[in-house]
């Protein structure tokens, strides 16, 4: 028996999520951002160290 694709509830797409930088509606061409500018602002924040993913503390004995 072939698998059927899931049915969409109501047939309408949910509204796009807001841009994580400025809060405006996201543009499909630059998802999840609203513009190239906001996409570049986010990239700069990652490259400059504004966004940091914390890791577990290292033990000096583990370094050896």
Secondary structure as UniProt FT lines:
FT   TURN            20..22
FT   HELIX           28..30
FT   TURN            31..32
FT   HELIX           36..48
FT   HELIX           60..63
//
